[in-house]
Amino acid sequence: MKEAFFILLVLLVLAGLTLYRYRRQIKTVLEFWRSIQTIRGQAKASNEQLRDEPVSAGPLVNCPKCGTWVPEEKAIRLGKSAFYCSTKCLEASVKTG
């Protein structure tokens, strides 16, 4: 029984020395693993968010200021035929025009 305890103690000491020797590499691997897990979580959340948004079946309109195509229902209408993608583009168009 004493021999088994001594062997276990020696193995634990060797494992401890090995962990101490390679602590920087182990820390780097753990940080890399955590960053991969974070990226996977963000990708999964963005996929779920994309699935939750209904696909617009309406026509697309072109913003005359920046050229972005947006669904007509989400666009900001100015007059009968002018559609803007955001209030920023609308304000910039009004300032220059």
Residue pairs with C-beta under 8 A, 6 or more apart in sequence:
19 26
56 71
56 73
56 74
58 71
58 72
58 73
59 71
59 72
60 69
60 70
60 71
60 72
61 69
61 70
61 71
61 72
61 75
61 83
62 68
62 69
62 83
63 69
63 70
63 75
63 83
63 84
63 85
63 86
63 89
64 82
64 83
64 84
64 93
65 84
65 85
65 89
65 90
65 92
65 93
66 85
66 89
68 85
68 89
70 83
70 85
72 83
75 83
75 84
75 85
76 83
76 84
76 85
76 86
76 87
76 90
77 83
78 84
78 90
84 90
84 93
